[in-house]
């Protein structure tokens, strides 16, 4: 009897969950974050390069993610890659920093190649005309934009700046698939986060949602310029997590506290 192929044996539900967790890894999370230092010169913000690796998990299925930030002249670039045996998703965002120290997104792109098929998305921000040109799987369009609008990756950069400046509640508009959504966050407080790599001092924020059944929390490293240590989402009976496995900030290894402390 002919055996079914491994690809056909994977259920549509499992594929859908894969798509969800990969998108969590790449985003919104808001997910992966920048490290930065405010210097003593007026309106000067220096974002440090990083190279971060994470392990995401949903229903026992693991996905590896790598996030890198580099500076290219007066601009910055974030690149992310999430993959497992079912496929790969790559995202990239270019941005600059305004004179008052805010992130200004310039370009964004996403390429998804999985057994679900190939998908693509691109965004071009035109701040002079306050408009955004986008393409989603070959379908193009335009949106009006204002300061405070971000793609999914540049949002993460702005989150770091917001919490480091001492804000306790903040919100931004995020553009994805040709539409914009408002994301609201609030700071919960400081925690000692324990991981397989050790314990870290962290600041925890929560994404506010009208859906009480869904909760998203993000842990930022207090000792390492607020890079993201962990992301956790609960929705109904589903739990999705993303935890740092290794990382470098400005060429230095991100190390845990010497004395591990229970949460």
DAJO-V538952 format. One record per residue. N is the residue number from 1. PSI is psi in degrees with one decimal (999 if undefined). Layout:
# DAJO-V538952
N;PSI / N;PSI
This chain:
# DAJO-V538952
1;137.3 / 2;128.7 / 3;143.4 / 4;148.6 / 5;153.8 / 6;-36.1 / 7;-46.4 / 8;-23.7 / 9;-15.3 / 10;127.7 / 11;156.7 / 12;-34.1 / 13;-42.7 / 14;-39.3 / 15;-40.6 / 16;-41.3 / 17;-36.1 / 18;-46.1 / 19;-40.5 / 20;-49.3 / 21;-35.0 / 22;-40.8 / 23;-32.6 / 24;-43.1 / 25;-40.8 / 26;-14.2 / 27;-127.9 / 28;-47.5 / 29;48.6 / 30;67.9 / 31;-35.4 / 32;137.6 / 33;160.0 / 34;158.6 / 35;142.2 / 36;163.8 / 37;131.5 / 38;123.4 / 39;171.7 / 40;-17.3 / 41;150.2 / 42;135.0 / 43;30.5 / 44;117.9 / 45;124.8 / 46;119.1 / 47;127.3 / 48;144.1 / 49;149.5 / 50;162.9 / 51;105.5 / 52;139.1 / 53;138.8 / 54;157.7 / 55;120.6 / 56;152.0 / 57;138.0 / 58;124.9 / 59;39.5 / 60;-5.6 / 61;126.5 / 62;147.1 / 63;131.1 / 64;139.4 / 65;140.6 / 66;133.3 / 67;127.5 / 68;138.4 / 69;132.4 / 70;160.0 / 71;134.9 / 72;94.0 / 73;-124.7 / 74;1.2 / 75;165.8 / 76;153.6 / 77;129.9 / 78;128.9 / 79;135.2 / 80;150.2 / 81;124.9 / 82;135.4 / 83;152.1 / 84;-165.4 / 85;-11.0 / 86;-11.9 / 87;-174.6 / 88;141.9 / 89;129.5 / 90;139.0 / 91;153.0 / 92;138.7 / 93;132.2 / 94;138.7 / 95;168.7 / 96;177.7 / 97;131.2 / 98;171.3 / 99;-21.6 / 100;9.7 / 101;24.7 / 102;153.2 / 103;134.3 / 104;102.8 / 105;145.2 / 106;-49.9 / 107;150.6 / 108;143.6 / 109;152.9 / 110;134.2 / 111;122.2 / 112;122.9 / 113;102.2 / 114;177.8 / 115;-8.8 / 116;-17.5 / 117;178.5 / 118;136.8 / 119;152.9 / 120;155.9 / 121;142.3 / 122;152.5 / 123;139.3 / 124;115.4 / 125;127.8 / 126;93.7 / 127;-23.5 / 128;-40.3 / 129;2.1 / 130;48.2 / 131;158.8 / 132;128.7 / 133;132.6 / 134;160.1 / 135;129.2 / 136;109.0 / 137;40.9 / 138;-9.6 / 139;123.4 / 140;159.6 / 141;-179.8 / 142;150.6 / 143;149.2 / 144;139.4 / 145;160.3 / 146;164.4 / 147;136.0 / 148;1.6 / 149;138.5 / 150;157.0 / 151;177.7 / 152;-33.6 / 153;-41.7 / 154;-25.7 / 155;-42.9 / 156;-39.4 / 157;-42.5 / 158;-34.5 / 159;-41.7 / 160;-44.2 / 161;-37.4 / 162;-46.9 / 163;-32.5 / 164;-27.0 / 165;-4.1 / 166;5.6 / 167;143.4 / 168;-22.8 / 169;137.1 / 170;156.8 / 171;150.0 / 172;158.4 / 173;132.5 / 174;128.8 / 175;125.7 / 176;131.2 / 177;36.2 / 178;6.1 / 179;159.8 / 180;143.6 / 181;148.6 / 182;128.8 / 183;126.3 / 184;139.3 / 185;156.2 / 186;147.9 / 187;132.4 / 188;-45.7 / 189;-173.7 / 190;144.0 / 191;154.9 / 192;116.3 / 193;126.1 / 194;128.7 / 195;177.9 / 196;-20.9 / 197;-14.7 / 198;-167.9 / 199;148.5 / 200;146.5 / 201;130.8 / 202;158.2 / 203;131.0 / 204;132.8 / 205;159.8 / 206;136.9 / 207;127.2 / 208;137.5 / 209;145.6 / 210;-18.7 / 211;102.6 / 212;-17.1 / 213;-10.0 / 214;127.4 / 215;135.9 / 216;128.8 / 217;147.1 / 218;133.7 / 219;125.1 / 220;143.3 / 221;112.6 / 222;-33.9 / 223;-3.5 / 224;50.3 / 225;36.9 / 226;32.7 / 227;153.7 / 228;129.4 / 229;-37.8 / 230;145.3 / 231;136.6 / 232;130.9 / 233;129.3 / 234;134.0 / 235;112.6 / 236;-118.9 / 237;15.0 / 238;138.4 / 239;127.8 / 240;134.6 / 241;153.6 / 242;122.8 / 243;139.4 / 244;137.7 / 245;-30.9 / 246;160.5 / 247;159.1 / 248;139.8 / 249;116.7 / 250;35.0 / 251;-6.2 / 252;137.0 / 253;136.2 / 254;112.5 / 255;147.5 / 256;173.6 / 257;147.6 / 258;-39.3 / 259;109.8 / 260;135.5 / 261;135.7 / 262;146.9 / 263;999
